[in-house]
Amino acid sequence: MAILRATATRVVYAVILLLAVLVLNFTMMHMAPGDVADTIAQSMGGADAEIMEQIRKDYGLDQPFPVQLGTYIGKVVHFDLGYSFFYNQPVVKLILERLPATLLLVISAQLIAIILGVVLGVISARNPNGLASHFVTGLALFGYAAPVFWTGILFLILFSLKLGWFPTSGMRDVTTTGGWFAEALDIAHHAVLPVFTLCSIYLALYSRTCRSSMLEVLGSDYVRTAKAKGLSASQVVYKHALKNAVSPVITLAGLQLSAVISGAVLVETVFSWPGLGTLAFQSIIARDTPTILGILFFSALVVIVGNLLTDLALRIVDPRVRSKQ
Amino acid sequence: MPALLKVENLRIELNTRDGISPVIDNLSLELYPGETLSFVGESGCGKSMTALAIMGLLPDKVGRVAGGRILFNGENLATASNERLNEIRGNDISMIFQEPMTSLNPVYSIGEQIAEVLRRHQALSNKAAWSKAIELLDAVRIPDPQSRVSDYPHQMSGGQRQRVMIAIALACEPKILIADEPTTALDVTVQAQIFDLMRDLGRQSGSAIILITHDMGAVAEMAEHMIVMYAGRKAESGPVQKVIESPRHPYTQGLINCVPHLLAELTEERPQLAEIDGIVPSLKDFGRDECLFASRCEFADTLCRSQRPPGFDFGDDQIAACWRAGEIH
């Protein structure tokens, strides 16, 4: 019951937050030079001042800013994000088409980074001067220092061009035949490089965090108590220490979710991955305001939902969080 | 009756920045079934290290048993394998720590933390271990154990957490219970309750108790034998009553004088609180061939500063490691 009430409170906050994001996005896009009329005129191959005026009137751009904002929010509430003149499609349809590809990329990268990061963190914390520990330190240094698009290009050169193990771009091979299984396998094959590229930064971050929190927990009084009970080393580490040590990693992963999404823009562009990132990149170049606003809205939605899930995960792991509310 | 635990010439070395220091130097003791032995001394005298060495829990790569034997029922724990120690820890020998606030795992219910040790050593089923955990909570006098058993540590007070620690330690009816300053972090009123509990339950299960404490009152009340430790060495040992009534070592005398007395009539003039001037020497000086207490001792002479005193026997098991113990009585 408590968990339901806590979740309900969170959802109310999330809706308010989302509204604030909408207002902020719209205001910022409004303040930027150029508008939809420019885009339309551009695609028509130019227009004189009178036609521009007409276009602005048709799309309500001549209205005062508060009215425009009100109209926009009213539409978003009904899940209408407007129409993209660049793609000639409703923005919602456009985004929903691209969203699964991005979610696949972002969720797999996050999951792999968390799981691998925790495993590496635990191994290196158990033997702080061992080989694995130095590997984690080195990996972290590389992960922090290397820009994600550059890592992507390096991966492309090595694994696609030199070794030929993975395709260079896209998400599907049009020549693939067979059932859904062959198709899934094909997508997975295409996903390996982008996922690991996106994963690289966060893997470094999570393994470092897990290593240090694990080291701290392994020196704690309750781990000594667990040893004094005669439990085996693996029970001490995996039952008593790990559950305490993962909390900071989960918190960090929740905070990093927004960064993962912005990282996805770069990675998708490098690998021509047909997701929201590529869409964002193209629509920014094309000054396709409705699409940009739509993508910002969806990114905010994903981050907020992700943070909700993070809170829930923390509640499951740590009873102290549960009783605080 | 053979000794349950016999420590012979134990030497524990600690790696410090200044090199290797003997935190415990040539310590011997015997503990008999059902007996309570008390360790007293200031912080940094090696009391906890002795306890951790018996448990085989000296900090990895920092401390190690460098010499001597720890014989538990004739088996040398100092050389036993970790697997063997895991069978003994929590089962035959268990330990209560100083910090009840942090000694329980915050993410598991106390019931689970008690039941775990029962499943590990007594092969009880989940259900049997859980109901035994409720019984144990009742035994350590936690009210309403049926509902408190699924509480988490943060829902309990320090005294209650220490009771849970006692329940965990006594769950398998160990032959030896080591209590490392179990009441230092607790309120005075709770301290007495915890000591009462330990004494009653220790008697019921027939466990011998090693009590490490600063509290001379607790020693007098709880223990039959005591060992006064100073700078990793045994300063004085013997039956509690004898040592407290006629301490031979100036350090023991100092410790006893430090216990403040409640006065029935309070006057304007408060008596000066007694203290032992100076501090315990630093770890790097622990190995020296001299009386390590000499720098703080009003009776010290050249012999004290040039040669380590052996133990002198004063009858009835009372032994004091002081060159001048015979004269300064």
Chai-1 contact restraints between the chains, C-beta under 6 A:
chainA,res_idxA,chainB,res_idxB,connection_type,confidence,min_distance_angstrom,max_distance_angstrom,comment,restraint_id
A,D221,B,E99,contact,1.0,0.0,6.0,A-B,restraint_1
A,D221,B,T102,contact,1.0,0.0,6.0,A-B,restraint_2
A,D221,B,S103,contact,1.0,0.0,6.0,A-B,restraint_3
A,Y222,B,S103,contact,1.0,0.0,6.0,A-B,restraint_4
A,Y222,B,L104,contact,1.0,0.0,6.0,A-B,restraint_5
A,Y222,B,N105,contact,1.0,0.0,6.0,A-B,restraint_6
A,T225,B,S103,contact,1.0,0.0,6.0,A-B,restraint_7
A,K227,B,L57,contact,1.0,0.0,6.0,A-B,restraint_8
A,A228,B,M55,contact,1.0,0.0,6.0,A-B,restraint_9
A,A228,B,R89,contact,1.0,0.0,6.0,A-B,restraint_10
A,A228,B,M95,contact,1.0,0.0,6.0,A-B,restraint_11
A,K229,B,G90,contact,1.0,0.0,6.0,A-B,restraint_12
A,K229,B,V117,contact,1.0,0.0,6.0,A-B,restraint_13
A,G230,B,N86,contact,1.0,0.0,6.0,A-B,restraint_14
A,G230,B,R89,contact,1.0,0.0,6.0,A-B,restraint_15
A,G230,B,G90,contact,1.0,0.0,6.0,A-B,restraint_16
A,G230,B,N91,contact,1.0,0.0,6.0,A-B,restraint_17
A,H240,B,N105,contact,1.0,0.0,6.0,A-B,restraint_18
A,K243,B,V107,contact,1.0,0.0,6.0,A-B,restraint_19
A,N244,B,V107,contact,1.0,0.0,6.0,A-B,restraint_20
A,D318,B,V107,contact,1.0,0.0,6.0,A-B,restraint_21
A,P319,B,Y152,contact,1.0,0.0,6.0,A-B,restraint_22
A,R320,B,H154,contact,1.0,0.0,6.0,A-B,restraint_23
